[in-house]
Amino acid sequence: MKKGFMAASGRRPLYEEDAKGQGEKKTMKLGIAYNVFDGEELLLDSIRSVKPNVDFVAIVYQKISNFGNPAHPKLEARLKHIQDLGLIDEMRLYEPKQFTDEEKAALCSPNSKELGGPPSMVSNQFFNELMKREIGRQMCAEQGCTHFMSMDTDEFYKEDELAAVKRKVLEHNLEGTSCKMRFYFKEPHYEMMPFDEHNQVPLIYKLKKESRLLLAHPYPCIVDPTRRMAGVGRFAELGREDIEMHHFSFVRADMSSKMINVSNRDNHDGAVQ
């Protein structure tokens, strides 16, 4: 029987025999970096859903949103509580900024065809989100992680599915993977439904010396433009039979905070009302 994605247990590193049967072992040290501003009430269970398959958990958090709004006054205390439970290895505070045209150009993929204009036209919130994810990637690399995932607080995975994907990544030497999402809604009761089959989320990346997240880097599938890594070689789009990301996007203690602070809030104009 499959274990639920909220089951709590300890870390379990993965060791896989070399596919060629030569006695050599392939290993994975998987690091996850969370992008945090709000929705921290979900973070504990999100970490527990992945912790058995993860070796390092980093948090990059903000006290002020990309739009100048304050986080919950107890955010840092709540994060410290989870860290004291042994579920967070390292935390870093990120302060949002305004980017110069030169900085924006350096953070955008030179090969992107999605920007709709020069990088200078892209709003600062997207670069702040990209920077948080890139800082998290660097934190994982600094700890010797061989592979990396970028996550938000409202994202969950099933333990056995993630373990199977780790084996597949090692066996086939995959440098990037993606999976589909299933969305959850709070009212009138918990409901789950698949989203657009074309939209996916990046899953496990292999960390290489040249690894770097670049905004709107060309990709083989539709994913968040702030989660795209340059220099990815062998890539696999995983089916729902392999793994899904369970997205508690609309299960929040304060839904209005999400809607007014999310990077693509213009897509949800008027939704709070």
C-alpha positions as MATLAB code, in Angstrom:
seq = 'MKKGFMAASGRRPLYEEDAKGQGEKKTMKLGIAYNVFDGEELLLDSIRSVKPNVDFVAIVYQKISNFGNPAHPKLEARLKHIQDLGLIDEMRLYEPKQFTDEEKAALCSPNSKELGGPPSMVSNQFFNELMKREIGRQMCAEQGCTHFMSMDTDEFYKEDELAAVKRKVLEHNLEGTSCKMRFYFKEPHYEMMPFDEHNQVPLIYKLKKESRLLLAHPYPCIVDPTRRMAGVGRFAELGREDIEMHHFSFVRADMSSKMINVSNRDNHDGAVQ';
ca = [
       0.000    0.000    0.000;
       1.253    3.454   -0.857;
       2.131    5.775    1.999;
       0.338    9.124    2.091;
       2.211   12.317    1.339;
       1.698   13.568    4.919;
       3.291   10.516    6.542;
       6.198   11.546    8.771;
       9.382    9.526    9.019;
      13.151    9.957    9.023;
      15.568   10.640    6.170;
      16.558    7.721    4.013;
      19.463    8.198    1.563;
      19.304    6.368   -1.755;
      21.928    3.978   -3.072;
      21.494    2.279   -6.418;
      23.670   -0.374   -8.035;
      25.262    0.676  -11.291;
      23.034   -0.335  -14.209;
      25.993   -2.000  -15.924;
      26.445   -4.399  -13.022;
      30.078   -3.507  -12.473;
      29.740   -3.206   -8.699;
      29.981    0.573   -8.764;
      27.300    2.370   -6.790;
      25.501    5.491   -7.911;
      24.477    7.789   -5.111;
      22.190   10.760   -4.816;
      22.362   13.492   -2.208;
      19.100   15.337   -2.745;
      18.651   18.881   -1.489;
      15.372   20.774   -1.411;
      15.082   24.548   -1.122;
      11.766   26.083   -0.086;
      10.664   29.521   -1.238;
       8.736   30.971    1.744;
       6.736   34.102    2.442;
       3.302   32.882    3.516;
       1.476   29.549    3.689;
       3.871   28.470    6.435;
       1.035   26.570    8.126;
       1.534   23.924    5.393;
       5.322   23.800    5.551;
       5.718   21.210    8.317;
       3.608   18.608    6.511;
       5.161   19.468    3.153;
       8.648   18.774    4.518;
       7.445   15.565    6.160;
       6.087   14.390    2.803;
       9.552   14.534    1.210;
      11.919   14.131    4.172;
      12.366   10.338    3.886;
      13.901   10.904    0.439;
      15.855   14.073    1.182;
      19.307   14.739    2.650;
      19.241   18.526    3.031;
      16.392   21.028    3.513;
      16.971   24.750    3.004;
      14.578   27.640    3.546;
      14.844   31.009    1.796;
      12.245   33.292    3.343;
      11.037   36.878    3.209;
       9.537   39.089    5.903;
       8.413   41.604    3.288;
       6.709   40.419    0.108;
       7.732   41.365   -3.415;
       4.938   43.931   -3.268;
       5.934   45.486    0.066;
       3.461   43.652    2.307;
       4.562   42.246    5.683;
       4.628   38.523    6.447;
       2.818   37.106    9.457;
       4.538   38.500   12.589;
       5.177   34.949   13.825;
       6.722   33.678   10.571;
      10.291   33.460   11.880;
       9.155   31.840   15.141;
       7.200   29.234   13.182;
      10.194   28.482   10.974;
      12.441   28.215   14.031;
      10.002   25.732   15.582;
      10.222   23.485   12.508;
      14.008   23.814   12.534;
      14.092   22.806   16.210;
      12.206   19.646   15.225;
      15.194   18.744   13.043;
      13.341   19.201    9.745;
      15.188   22.298    8.450;
      18.955   22.293    7.996;
      19.581   25.918    7.031;
      17.578   29.151    6.677;
      18.406   32.423    4.965;
      16.491   35.699    4.957;
      15.946   37.287    1.555;
      15.154   40.972    1.154;
      13.389   41.868   -2.122;
      14.967   44.538   -4.288;
      14.555   46.595   -7.430;
      16.686   45.304  -10.295;
      18.597   47.387  -12.803;
      18.162   46.736  -16.501;
      21.629   45.164  -16.559;
      20.781   42.838  -13.666;
      17.536   41.799  -15.322;
      19.332   40.996  -18.558;
      21.875   38.847  -16.693;
      19.107   36.845  -14.977;
      17.093   36.162  -18.136;
      17.864   33.396  -20.567;
      19.410   34.911  -23.712;
      17.498   32.270  -25.685;
      14.048   33.018  -24.257;
      11.153   33.612  -26.628;
       8.537   34.119  -23.891;
       9.385   37.516  -22.433;
       7.385   39.517  -24.963;
      10.012   42.243  -25.002;
      13.358   43.176  -23.488;
      14.199   41.941  -19.942;
      13.839   45.525  -18.685;
      10.065   45.223  -19.205;
       9.730   42.229  -16.854;
       8.417   43.108  -13.383;
      10.724   42.907  -10.374;
       8.677   40.270   -8.538;
       9.690   37.604  -11.042;
      13.384   38.354  -10.555;
      13.003   38.314   -6.759;
      11.349   34.910   -6.937;
      14.036   33.649   -9.304;
      16.757   34.919   -6.961;
      15.230   33.107   -3.962;
      15.151   29.844   -5.884;
      18.696   30.343   -7.159;
      19.970   31.110   -3.646;
      18.321   27.885   -2.503;
      20.035   25.984   -5.304;
      23.372   27.446   -4.251;
      22.738   26.470   -0.611;
      22.171   22.863   -1.694;
      25.281   22.888   -3.881;
      27.359   24.267   -0.995;
      26.334   21.224    1.067;
      27.548   18.800   -1.591;
      24.118   17.898   -2.933;
      24.223   16.100   -6.261;
      20.575   16.810   -7.062;
      18.124   19.602   -6.298;
      14.421   20.428   -6.035;
      12.805   23.857   -5.672;
       9.551   23.837   -3.713;
       6.894   26.068   -2.185;
       5.146   25.463    1.131;
       1.937   24.144   -0.467;
       3.547   21.336   -2.465;
       3.439   17.658   -1.460;
       4.710   14.365   -2.857;
       4.009   10.723   -2.040;
       7.012    9.005   -0.491;
       7.087    5.891   -2.660;
       6.582    7.831   -5.896;
       9.447   10.215   -5.150;
      11.711    7.306   -4.206;
      10.916    5.610   -7.527;
      11.704    8.790   -9.455;
      15.063    9.055   -7.670;
      15.892    5.524   -8.813;
      14.867    6.390  -12.381;
      16.995    9.549  -12.359;
      20.057    7.540  -11.308;
      19.428    4.573  -13.558;
      18.987    6.730  -16.671;
      21.362    9.551  -15.690;
      18.617   12.148  -16.074;
      19.627   15.772  -15.583;
      16.093   17.143  -15.383;
      12.575   15.860  -14.776;
       9.086   17.317  -14.605;
       5.696   16.060  -13.467;
       2.061   17.012  -13.586;
       0.103   18.616  -10.745;
      -3.120   17.894   -8.909;
      -4.805   20.897   -7.288;
      -6.635   20.935   -3.953;
      -9.384   23.326   -2.850;
     -10.417   24.088    0.729;
     -14.109   24.953    0.380;
     -16.690   23.542    0.689;
     -14.525   20.494    1.433;
     -11.184   19.174    0.311;
     -11.388   18.422   -3.377;
      -8.712   17.244   -5.741;
      -8.653   17.577   -9.477;
      -6.052   17.445  -12.241;
      -5.119   20.746  -13.822;
      -4.272   21.523  -17.441;
      -2.394   18.482  -18.709;
       0.092   20.753  -20.481;
       1.283   22.548  -17.317;
       3.954   20.792  -15.282;
       6.390   21.484  -12.460;
      10.160   20.853  -12.533;
      11.001   17.985  -10.213;
      14.586   16.747   -9.704;
      17.551   18.490  -11.292;
      21.089   17.143  -11.419;
      23.494   19.764  -10.085;
      26.453   20.453  -12.315;
      29.186   23.061  -12.133;
      27.428   25.142  -14.768;
      23.967   24.741  -13.230;
      22.054   27.994  -12.896;
      18.422   29.064  -12.853;
      17.570   31.570  -15.601;
      14.230   33.277  -16.117;
      12.156   31.870  -18.987;
      14.879   29.537  -20.255;
      13.566   27.456  -23.206;
      12.022   24.218  -21.974;
      10.490   21.070  -23.485;
       7.254   21.616  -21.515;
       5.286   24.428  -19.862;
       6.653   25.142  -16.367;
       7.071   28.082  -13.995;
       9.552   30.477  -15.683;
      11.377   31.015  -12.338;
      12.216   27.287  -11.947;
      14.052   26.648  -15.211;
      17.657   25.544  -15.092;
      20.079   26.192  -17.932;
      22.413   23.502  -19.205;
      20.089   20.549  -18.613;
      20.880   17.591  -20.844;
      18.831   14.416  -20.667;
      15.282   15.368  -19.623;
      12.175   13.292  -18.867;
       8.544   14.364  -18.602;
       6.977   11.973  -16.093;
       3.409   10.750  -16.329;
       0.745   10.706  -13.624;
       1.347    6.981  -13.285;
       4.890    7.834  -12.140;
       4.370   10.779   -9.803;
       2.194   13.834   -9.206;
       2.813   17.025   -7.283;
      -0.123   17.519   -4.907;
      -0.657   21.270   -4.922;
      -2.552   22.678   -1.935;
      -2.645   25.983   -3.763;
      -6.093   26.916   -2.492;
      -5.819   25.484    1.018;
      -4.591   28.429    3.094;
      -5.188   29.999    6.466;
      -5.121   33.387    4.698;
      -6.042   33.094    1.042;
      -5.986   36.858    0.535;
      -2.259   36.951    1.392;
      -1.538   34.475   -1.378;
      -3.631   36.288   -3.957;
      -2.128   39.740   -3.365;
       1.497   38.596   -3.027;
       1.921   35.810   -5.597;
       4.273   36.806   -8.430;
       1.626   36.343  -11.135;
      -1.107   38.109   -9.152;
      -2.237   39.999  -12.262;
      -3.584   36.662  -13.495;
      -5.902   36.552  -10.466;
      -7.120   40.160  -10.494;
     -10.311   40.430   -8.450;
     -10.171   36.813   -7.241;
      -9.972   37.826   -3.567;
     -13.244   39.686   -3.840;
];
